[in-house]
């Protein structure tokens, strides 16, 4: 296994362009002022990365993980990082005997910096990835390029190239097992009684109101709303609660800046709290 850290930000070949490269750079610059001490920061000093090779599952897939170790106080972002965060992008195209990848995201933390809310991970992220081989009887050679943002007082783009041979059958890794246990619960596991979404047009898109019948979670309750179309910008959700009913309201703005037809089956609503997270896929109308 070899690891190469690069400071450039190449275009991802397989992952959808969640943000154009210009917007990526603008977001980095807009997050916070850059103090003099931050000029000494470099990717090599604040980020180390490796692959945990893991094991072969009973279904014939390979369970592995990307391990990111960040310097104290540094963080990186969840798949839907919030208005000011940088979404990670993955390019798996250099891999051999690989048909697809399932990323198993651990529940994120909620951060507030300069009045902006972001979602991500501090100090360390072990990100389980389930590799689906073209030929389950043969090993998988993993080769992935990752573009991501890392932040403390400042934010900077990071670019990783990781490769590793997925030997068969491998062995269960307790670090990966622990990360898998931190995935969000399903609505059923969390005792969700119901969820509905009301949608209304606004001048530049849609306003979505998600209503969930679910027990109060400990600490502050934060809701992230995602569309299957990753080109659609989603605002921070305004959350309110009355008893067992939680309501989250967010605006969805497509590149066209016009109202659009929303695929409700592709909406994901994630409730984040001190207890972890609850993830609900699909949001029917009332």
Secondary structure, 3 states (H helix, E strand, C coil): CEEEEECCCCCCCCCCCCCCHHHHHHHHHHCCCCCHHHHHCCHHHHEEEEEEEEEECCCCCEEEEEEEEECCCCEEECCCCCCCCCCCEEECCCCECEEEEEEECECCEEEEECCEEEEEEECEEEEEEEEEECCCCCCEEEEEEEEEEEECCCEEEEEEEEEEEECCCECCCHHHHHHHHCECEECCCCCCCEEEEEEEEECCEEEEEEEEECCCCCCCCEEEEECCCCCCEECCCEEEEECCEEEEEEEEECCCCCCCCCCHHHCEEEEEECCEEEEEECCCCC
